[in-house]
Amino acid sequence: MAPSWFVSSFPGPLGRWLRRAQPVAAAAAEPPADPLLTVGLMLRRHREARGLSLRQLANETRISTPVLEALERGWRERLPETAYLRTMLPLLEQHLAMPAGSMANALPQQAPPVHDGWDSSRQPFLSRFTPGSIDVFTTWQGSVLYALISLGLLYGLNIQQQRLAAANQLTLRPVSPLPLAMQDGPAEANDELLKAYPELRPLRLAERGVAMQRLRGLESGNAMPSAGVLRLQLAEPTRIDLSSESGERTQLQAARGELVLQMQPPIQLQLNPAPSRPAVFWDGQAVKAEATQPGRFRIPPAAETAVPSPAAGSRP
């Protein structure tokens, strides 16, 4: 660009033409001013007119102080995204009583789309579509992404189940119930356990009415005999069959030595073979076998449990 003194040295029409072209060329050479600076000056002027500091304005509008400072100073790189600016600018205009739309120039200008062999209808969509802009509940892009993720998870689960089935670690069929015949008959192990410890089956005792018998005996005033200690001293291997009216039952094969039990009378005891010397003791007292069956014992003896008749009680 020629200096002004050089242009003024040309007289006539040539000088006038050079003087007219000089301002136009200078204006074309200057870069366009950022509209954000103009918006920032206007925002600062209205804020100071109300006597507010940046911190006070931030507290009243719920907009952070760094964002307000970036708006006033024209720091576009420190501003939030355009979607947030669209909500902040009208709020500032309303709070500071500024004309509506006066701060719209602070929004970044969208560059015109570059058509490089792409369809003009698809290029704007591709330029603004990013994974961070997906909204699962309002846009079809989010729905498609959600469907793809779901299908991928289902496919992975199917592959895992197939591998487990191939390794025989997956049961494809439910476990079938036991047949009715097996359900009705108790297991042999349970039977052996209940024979040794019958108190483990209270339901069977309830079916026999043991508790009701005891309750009726207490109500009628006939108290049942108290529990005692049964002691067996066996010198040779003996088969023991022990039972009581309360439901207790024990069977032992080839038992030998000393056996001590606390039981509720009346008790029936069968020893095979029959002992040759006193082997059964109830509360420390020897118990004799029945006369008809040498190996059979009853505790207490039949003579003690029998209830005397009125006629027998009147005899001398």
C-alpha angles and dihedrals in degrees: 000000000000118000119255094248090056092051093048091055091071111084127204129017094336092061093047091051092050092048091052094048095049098071091044092053092045091051091049091050094053115088116241114265118247109253088213089072091056091049090048093052091049092049092049092048093053092045094052090045088061092045095242128145124215091258093050092049090048091053093049097045098033089233117133119253095237090057093050091048091049090052093051095045096041096242098157095174090062095052121102124246122300093254091061093044091056089062097039099051098057089047091055092046091053095044095049094039092242123159113275112263094012091123096045090104088071089074113096116258114246113236115234113258116261112228108210103164093306126122110268092224094054100040097074091049093050092047094055099035114100131156089250092059094059116119110192096199103042108031132059091228090065091047091052092048091048091051092049092050091049092050090049092052092048091049091050091049090050091052091050093051091050091052092049091050091050090052092049090243096118128070108216094182126054119247109266119229122251118269117263092250091057092043093054096048115068120231118268093236091055091050092053091048093049091049091057095039110024092170087076090074105061093160092064090050089052091052090055091052096236093147092047091051091053092047093050090048091054092046093050091050095246101124114206118241114273122248119274142183119266115199125188124193110191120183095186135030107288136178110235124203110181126176140157137196090248089070101263115139131172131178122188128179122214094352117178136176128025124338122185122190134171109219143161115247145263093071132175118205129186121190121188117220097028113242117250094216135031106299104153121074128178115197089339095309121113115244120214123221123244115275096234095044115036095196097047122093132185122199116232097021118254092251091060097046096046114104110228117236121234090250092053091049091056094056117106 
